[in-house]
């Protein structure tokens, strides 16, 4: 059975969102300010790392580490050397 999970973080005026689609394979996508910046697919419970940029001057890299399971996935954002847990978001 497929289950979708959504995570969100507002940082420095930017929106960082992760959509995780669980099934036989895990498909995850990273959106920064509403635009898909990276997506990956894996099997099993292997961690994923998605990358994007915050459109500042100069641009700042943002990474998201996804631990897909077992159970409900967890996401943490990696920005400016700090790691912050992303909040689950209901849709």
DOKOLNU-917190 format. One record per residue (C-alpha): residue number from 1; chain; x, y, z negated. Coordinates in nm, 4 decimals. Example, Ala and Ser with C-alpha at 12.3 -4.5 7.8 and 13.67 -1.06 7.14 Angstrom:
DOKOLNU-917190
+-----+----+----------+----------+----------+
|   i | ch |        x |        y |        z |
+-----+----+----------+----------+----------+
|   1 |  A |   1.2300 |  -0.4500 |  -0.7800 |
|   2 |  A |   1.3670 |  -0.1060 |  -0.7140 |
+-----+----+----------+----------+----------+
This chain:
DOKOLNU-917190
+-----+----+----------+----------+----------+
|   i | ch |        x |        y |        z |
+-----+----+----------+----------+----------+
|   1 |  A |   0.0000 |   0.0000 |   0.0000 |
|   2 |  A |   0.1254 |   0.3473 |   0.0873 |
|   3 |  A |   0.1301 |   0.6201 |  -0.1761 |
|   4 |  A |   0.2223 |   0.9843 |  -0.1205 |
|   5 |  A |   0.3990 |   1.1998 |  -0.3780 |
|   6 |  A |   0.4677 |   1.5716 |  -0.3630 |
|   7 |  A |   0.7167 |   1.7779 |  -0.5650 |
|   8 |  A |   0.7683 |   2.1529 |  -0.5745 |
|   9 |  A |   1.0031 |   2.4173 |  -0.7122 |
|  10 |  A |   0.9966 |   2.7955 |  -0.6773 |
|  11 |  A |   1.3462 |   2.9445 |  -0.6958 |
|  12 |  A |   1.4647 |   3.2995 |  -0.6274 |
|  13 |  A |   1.1560 |   3.3793 |  -0.4185 |
|  14 |  A |   1.1822 |   3.0593 |  -0.2132 |
|  15 |  A |   0.9598 |   2.7530 |  -0.1991 |
|  16 |  A |   1.1249 |   2.4091 |  -0.2080 |
|  17 |  A |   0.8878 |   2.1157 |  -0.1489 |
|  18 |  A |   0.9477 |   1.7425 |  -0.1124 |
|  19 |  A |   0.6971 |   1.4952 |   0.0308 |
|  20 |  A |   0.7685 |   1.1271 |  -0.0408 |
|  21 |  A |   0.5697 |   0.8586 |   0.1407 |
|  22 |  A |   0.6112 |   0.5182 |  -0.0291 |
|  23 |  A |   0.5347 |   0.1964 |   0.1517 |
|  24 |  A |   0.7576 |  -0.0818 |   0.2802 |
|  25 |  A |   0.9989 |   0.1981 |   0.3613 |
|  26 |  A |   1.0397 |   0.5273 |   0.1798 |
|  27 |  A |   1.0121 |   0.8337 |   0.4037 |
|  28 |  A |   1.0970 |   1.1691 |   0.2476 |
|  29 |  A |   1.1000 |   1.5206 |   0.3887 |
|  30 |  A |   1.2348 |   1.8471 |   0.2485 |
|  31 |  A |   1.0605 |   2.1744 |   0.3253 |
|  32 |  A |   1.2207 |   2.5097 |   0.2446 |
|  33 |  A |   0.9802 |   2.8022 |   0.2737 |
|  34 |  A |   0.7346 |   2.5745 |   0.4565 |
|  35 |  A |   0.9794 |   2.4509 |   0.7240 |
|  36 |  A |   1.1100 |   2.0939 |   0.7405 |
|  37 |  A |   1.4879 |   2.1099 |   0.6971 |
|  38 |  A |   1.5675 |   1.7393 |   0.6533 |
|  39 |  A |   1.3981 |   1.4015 |   0.6446 |
|  40 |  A |   1.5207 |   1.0493 |   0.5832 |
|  41 |  A |   1.3937 |   0.6958 |   0.5666 |
|  42 |  A |   1.5216 |   0.4039 |   0.3634 |
|  43 |  A |   1.4138 |   0.0635 |   0.2382 |
|  44 |  A |   1.3897 |  -0.0406 |  -0.1243 |
|  45 |  A |   1.4833 |   0.1830 |  -0.4127 |
|  46 |  A |   1.8008 |   0.3430 |  -0.2766 |
|  47 |  A |   1.8439 |   0.7086 |  -0.3778 |
|  48 |  A |   1.8128 |   0.9700 |  -0.1022 |
|  49 |  A |   1.9820 |   1.3084 |  -0.0691 |
|  50 |  A |   1.8121 |   1.5682 |   0.1510 |
|  51 |  A |   1.9771 |   1.8993 |   0.2436 |
|  52 |  A |   1.8582 |   2.2439 |   0.3437 |
|  53 |  A |   1.9363 |   2.6130 |   0.2989 |
|  54 |  A |   1.7732 |   2.9043 |   0.1224 |
|  55 |  A |   1.7496 |   3.1944 |   0.3689 |
|  56 |  A |   1.9437 |   3.4427 |   0.1585 |
|  57 |  A |   2.2342 |   3.6577 |   0.2744 |
|  58 |  A |   2.4552 |   3.4582 |   0.2814 |
|  59 |  A |   2.2498 |   3.1384 |   0.3079 |
|  60 |  A |   2.2668 |   2.9141 |   0.0009 |
|  61 |  A |   2.2668 |   2.5354 |   0.0339 |
|  62 |  A |   2.0020 |   2.3356 |  -0.1485 |
|  63 |  A |   2.0053 |   1.9600 |  -0.1950 |
|  64 |  A |   1.7358 |   1.7337 |  -0.3326 |
|  65 |  A |   1.8126 |   1.3980 |  -0.4889 |
|  66 |  A |   1.5214 |   1.1548 |  -0.4729 |
|  67 |  A |   1.5062 |   0.8402 |  -0.6830 |
|  68 |  A |   1.2252 |   0.6522 |  -0.5057 |
|  69 |  A |   1.1393 |   0.3934 |  -0.7655 |
|  70 |  A |   1.0333 |   0.1510 |  -0.8783 |
|  71 |  A |   0.7143 |   0.3279 |  -0.9722 |
|  72 |  A |   0.6690 |   0.7010 |  -0.9286 |
|  73 |  A |   0.9664 |   0.8723 |  -0.7589 |
|  74 |  A |   1.1638 |   1.1500 |  -0.9284 |
|  75 |  A |   1.3186 |   1.4513 |  -0.7573 |
|  76 |  A |   1.5879 |   1.6914 |  -0.8708 |
|  77 |  A |   1.7004 |   2.0032 |  -0.6844 |
|  78 |  A |   2.0726 |   2.0844 |  -0.6618 |
|  79 |  A |   2.1175 |   2.4619 |  -0.6237 |
|  80 |  A |   2.4232 |   2.6724 |  -0.7094 |
|  81 |  A |   2.5866 |   2.3838 |  -0.8957 |
|  82 |  A |   2.2841 |   2.3333 |  -1.1229 |
|  83 |  A |   2.0425 |   2.0421 |  -1.1186 |
|  84 |  A |   1.6732 |   2.1072 |  -1.1911 |
|  85 |  A |   1.3902 |   1.8566 |  -1.2177 |
|  86 |  A |   1.1158 |   1.9225 |  -0.9608 |
|  87 |  A |   0.7545 |   1.9211 |  -1.0797 |
|  88 |  A |   0.5067 |   1.6731 |  -0.9330 |
|  89 |  A |   0.2375 |   1.8498 |  -0.7348 |
|  90 |  A |  -0.1149 |   1.7273 |  -0.6660 |
|  91 |  A |  -0.2643 |   1.7759 |  -0.3197 |
+-----+----+----------+----------+----------+
